[in-house]
Amino acid sequence: MAKNTLSITDNRTGKTYEVAVTDDTIKALDLRPIKVNDADFGLLAYDPAFTNTASCRSAITFIDGDNGVLWYRGYPIEQLAEKSTFLEIAHLLLHGELPTQAECEQWIYEITHHTFLHENVKKLVEGFRYDAHPMGMLVSTLAALSTFYPEAKEVRDPEVRRKQIFRLIAKTPTLAAFAYRHSRGLPFIQPDNDLSYAGNFLNMLFRMSEPRYEPNPALEKALDVLFILHADHEQNCSANAMRSVGSSLADPYCSAAAAAAALYGPLHGGANEAVLRMLNEIGSLKNVPKFIEKVKTGEGTRLMGFGHRIYKNYDPRAKIIKQIADRVFEVSGRNPLLDIALELERIALQDDYFVKRKLYPNVDFYSGIIYQAMGFPVEMFPVLFAIGRMPGWLAQWQEMLLDAEQKIARPRQVYIGHARRDYVPLEKRGSAPQPERKTARAAT
Ligand SMILES: CC(C)(COP(=O)(O)OP(=O)(O)OC[C@H]1O[C@@H](n2cnc3c(N)ncnc32)[C@H](O)[C@@H]1OP(=O)(O)O)[C@@H](O)C(=O)NCCC(=O)NCCS
């Protein structure tokens, strides 16, 4: 019978080692005994950007990129987007199960009753320049919440953790809305606890002089689904930041601020903004074929919103978002950029260049167009992503804390700098011979 092991022969020494294979994975530490002599540190795995390294065992989200599959706790994203609500999904991600009726009511009650911010947070937001990017404001104010809840540092205490989880899910939309209102020079709007999570967010963003804000049900539903689609995506850059900072036992506000900072980058949460810029540049339907040709010859940019590191069939979130677009445009009027996007997609999906490389629309291809039609300025796009992703970050953080195999995240390195050399006084610099540079040396 085949053994679940891997035999490795070290050709430097002629020795053979047998390491266990579990879940199609070997433990990097099992490579350490592979040495040329006793003084050798042992073999390391080199994996910049963690492209082939599992940093944890996780039961939260499953992605099968070849087949366009995304599950939260085993439930397909298509079913969740159609039938569930964002707060129910937050419960699912954090607790592992969909809530019962009673659990659901309690969960929604707790989150709804933690939406208000301390008055001093307002002063903090007011301190930002009028043109401050809302994502910079969100990152800062998330970290600032840590100073209002000093007990949050007791991360090993389940009751304390529970409370901060409510607060972070509840207060992130309020922070986001305050950042938006500040950039518009508008007064802050307090949360309305009689509204849904998405409805209240729209209220805090867009309410003007009306005594009671009534969110448009189609937009409220669309926003809720968009939050669901962004709620988790396993070990991406920001989830990794959340786990890494959290592994030092920093409080969850500081860890969430780090995760939001990671999300801010254009390679992560900023791609839908690039899609909008591209569509604006194309300008009209007649320019689409020329643009595609330029993408193919490499003269122009890439086709933004197409392709994905993991999804090589289609991004299941993109399909759902396309359906939401129709419902949003019925209310907001059609975004003229949609026609350009549809034509790009139509041509690209038939073109050999894109078909051969397995390039399909990703989540960002349509989300920016929808957000714009809903009235969000481009700078708010990554903020919306952060609101949706908060339960995912918290679930990843909690799972990391409860995992007995985890400890402070601390990668190794292959040192490629100078060999030891002695300090040279200033007056002698420039003439002192430098020791030869060593090419590579593993960590010790
Ligand atoms: C997402 C992305 C970074 C994934 O990249 P990746 O998995 O590392 O794939 P590669 O960069 O190795 O690309 C593989 C091939 O497809 C091509 N390609 C990938 N994405 C492309 C795109 N959007 N437009 C045109 N060509 C693309 C590459 O030029 C390369 O072609 P080659 O084999 O002839 O050199 C990439 O598809 C991309 O830049 N997309 C546009 C940006 C975007 O939408 N990002 C949001 C992701 S959610």
The ligand as an SDF file (V2000), in Angstrom:
LIG
                    3D

 48 50  0  0  0  0  0  0  0  0999 V2000
   -4.8730   39.3390  -11.0740 C   0  0  0  0  0  0  0  0  0  0  0  0
   -3.4920   39.1490  -11.7170 C   0  0  0  0  0  0  0  0  0  0  0  0
   -2.4810   40.0160  -10.9650 C   0  0  0  0  0  0  0  0  0  0  0  0
   -3.1060   37.6550  -11.6070 C   0  0  0  0  0  0  0  0  0  0  0  0
   -1.8500   37.5130  -12.1260 O   0  0  0  0  0  0  0  0  0  0  0  0
   -1.0550   36.1390  -12.2160 P   0  0  0  0  0  0  0  0  0  0  0  0
   -1.8570   35.0040  -11.7480 O   0  0  0  0  0  0  0  0  0  0  0  0
    0.2550   36.3710  -11.5700 O   0  0  0  0  0  0  0  0  0  0  0  0
   -0.9070   35.9400  -13.7930 O   0  0  0  0  0  0  0  0  0  0  0  0
    0.2830   36.4440  -14.6880 P   0  0  0  0  0  0  0  0  0  0  0  0
    0.5880   37.8710  -14.3940 O   0  0  0  0  0  0  0  0  0  0  0  0
    1.3870   35.4510  -14.5770 O   0  0  0  0  0  0  0  0  0  0  0  0
   -0.3630   36.3660  -16.1490 O   0  0  0  0  0  0  0  0  0  0  0  0
   -0.4220   35.1740  -16.9470 C   0  0  0  0  0  0  0  0  0  0  0  0
   -0.5700   35.5810  -18.4130 C   0  0  0  0  0  0  0  0  0  0  0  0
   -1.8350   36.2460  -18.6200 O   0  0  0  0  0  0  0  0  0  0  0  0
   -1.6370   37.5850  -19.0180 C   0  0  0  0  0  0  0  0  0  0  0  0
   -2.5810   38.4090  -18.2540 N   0  0  0  0  0  0  0  0  0  0  0  0
   -2.9250   38.2350  -16.9470 C   0  0  0  0  0  0  0  0  0  0  0  0
   -3.8690   39.1200  -16.6030 N   0  0  0  0  0  0  0  0  0  0  0  0
   -4.1200   39.8560  -17.7020 C   0  0  0  0  0  0  0  0  0  0  0  0
   -4.9950   40.9140  -17.9580 C   0  0  0  0  0  0  0  0  0  0  0  0
   -5.8190   41.3750  -17.0170 N   0  0  0  0  0  0  0  0  0  0  0  0
   -5.0010   41.4630  -19.1930 N   0  0  0  0  0  0  0  0  0  0  0  0
   -4.1900   40.9710  -20.1560 C   0  0  0  0  0  0  0  0  0  0  0  0
   -3.3260   39.9670  -19.9740 N   0  0  0  0  0  0  0  0  0  0  0  0
   -3.2910   39.4060  -18.7550 C   0  0  0  0  0  0  0  0  0  0  0  0
   -0.1990   37.9150  -18.6770 C   0  0  0  0  0  0  0  0  0  0  0  0
    0.3240   38.9260  -19.5260 O   0  0  0  0  0  0  0  0  0  0  0  0
    0.4730   36.5790  -18.8900 C   0  0  0  0  0  0  0  0  0  0  0  0
    0.6330   36.3990  -20.2800 O   0  0  0  0  0  0  0  0  0  0  0  0
    1.9480   35.6390  -20.8580 P   0  0  0  0  0  0  0  0  0  0  0  0
    1.7980   34.2230  -20.3420 O   0  0  0  0  0  0  0  0  0  0  0  0
    1.8420   35.7640  -22.3290 O   0  0  0  0  0  0  0  0  0  0  0  0
    3.1320   36.3480  -20.2700 O   0  0  0  0  0  0  0  0  0  0  0  0
   -3.5350   39.5500  -13.2170 C   0  0  0  0  0  0  0  0  0  0  0  0
   -4.4660   38.7320  -13.9080 O   0  0  0  0  0  0  0  0  0  0  0  0
   -3.8320   41.0240  -13.4260 C   0  0  0  0  0  0  0  0  0  0  0  0
   -2.9220   41.8590  -13.3790 O   0  0  0  0  0  0  0  0  0  0  0  0
   -5.1570   41.3860  -13.6330 N   0  0  0  0  0  0  0  0  0  0  0  0
   -5.5240   42.7590  -13.7890 C   0  0  0  0  0  0  0  0  0  0  0  0
   -5.6220   43.4400  -12.4350 C   0  0  0  0  0  0  0  0  0  0  0  0
   -6.8340   43.0140  -11.6110 C   0  0  0  0  0  0  0  0  0  0  0  0
   -7.9330   42.9420  -12.1200 O   0  0  0  0  0  0  0  0  0  0  0  0
   -6.5980   42.7450  -10.3320 N   0  0  0  0  0  0  0  0  0  0  0  0
   -7.6560   42.3680   -9.4170 C   0  0  0  0  0  0  0  0  0  0  0  0
   -7.5060   40.9720   -8.9370 C   0  0  0  0  0  0  0  0  0  0  0  0
   -8.8990   40.5260   -7.9190 S   0  0  0  0  0  0  0  0  0  0  0  0
  1  2  1  0
  2  3  1  0
  2  4  1  0
  2 36  1  0
  4  5  1  0
  5  6  1  0
  6  7  2  0
  6  8  1  0
  6  9  1  0
  9 10  1  0
 10 11  2  0
 10 12  1  0
 10 13  1  0
 13 14  1  0
 14 15  1  0
 15 16  1  0
 15 30  1  0
 16 17  1  0
 17 18  1  0
 17 28  1  0
 18 19  1  0
 18 27  1  0
 19 20  2  0
 20 21  1  0
 21 22  1  0
 21 27  2  0
 22 23  1  0
 22 24  2  0
 24 25  1  0
 25 26  2  0
 26 27  1  0
 28 29  1  0
 28 30  1  0
 30 31  1  0
 31 32  1  0
 32 33  2  0
 32 34  1  0
 32 35  1  0
 36 37  1  0
 36 38  1  0
 38 39  2  0
 38 40  1  0
 40 41  1  0
 41 42  1  0
 42 43  1  0
 43 44  2  0
 43 45  1  0
 45 46  1  0
 46 47  1  0
 47 48  1  0
M  END
$$$$
